Amino acid sequence: MTAAVSGVDGDNIDAVSIVIRIRTRQNLDANKRVTQAAAVVNVITRGNVSQTEFIEWVQQYLMSGLKSSPIFRNGWRITVSGTSGEGMNDPKKYLGEAVLIEMKK
């Protein structure tokens, strides 16, 4: 998992990007990277994204390969995408499907 955060300072962030790789699409609720990313998103939105909801967003992306419509939670705009959703070629696809979670204020 890779996370990048930007903002004026640690108390005033305005953008977060998280990239995870998923090898298997089954049992996402047991995938440690997915649950870690869900926890980060939940903390940033101050408890406004459940793990179940986050997993549904990731599953929708993995099934469709399309970038999600913006999801709004507590002043944040969240999108779920990846290399397929962004129209990019992934030379490391053998490591798993890349999933990008972008959050912006």
Secondary structure, DSSP 8 states (H G I E B T S, - for coil): -EEEEEEEETTEEEEEEEEEEES-SS-GGG-HHHHHHHHHHHHHTTS-S-HHHHHHHHHHHHHH-S----EEETTEEEEEEETTTTT---TTGGG-EEEEEEEE-
